[in-house]
Amino acid sequence: MTELTPNGLEDVFTTSELAAHLKVSRQVIYDLRHNGQGPRGFHVGKELRYTVSEINAWLEQRSDPVSEGAVDAR
């Protein structure tokens, strides 16, 4: 379930905030989007924004599946 802000809107990230959250450069986010592999976003003026639910869905799609009986290789 996505939590909403007090005004009833879902939290959003800017590209800079998303990059900082994922510990990557902004360019990585831009490159992923350019290659059709980044999270869906929307424009507010010239700046891209990403809803938390879209980020979570995108991260879920990118997650490696864990097979039963798999052993952590660390």
Residue pairs with C-beta under 8 A, 6 or more apart in sequence:
2 10
2 51
2 52
2 53
2 56
3 10
3 11
3 52
4 10
4 11
5 11
10 51
10 52
10 53
11 51
11 52
12 49
12 50
12 51
12 52
13 21
13 49
13 50
13 52
13 55
14 47
14 48
14 49
14 50
15 26
15 29
15 30
15 41
15 47
15 48
15 50
16 26
18 29
18 39
18 50
18 55
19 25
19 26
19 28
19 29
22 28
22 29
29 38
29 39
30 38
31 38
32 38
32 39
33 39
33 41
38 58
39 50
39 54
39 55
39 57
39 58
40 50
40 54
40 58
41 48
41 49
41 50
41 54
42 48
42 49
43 49
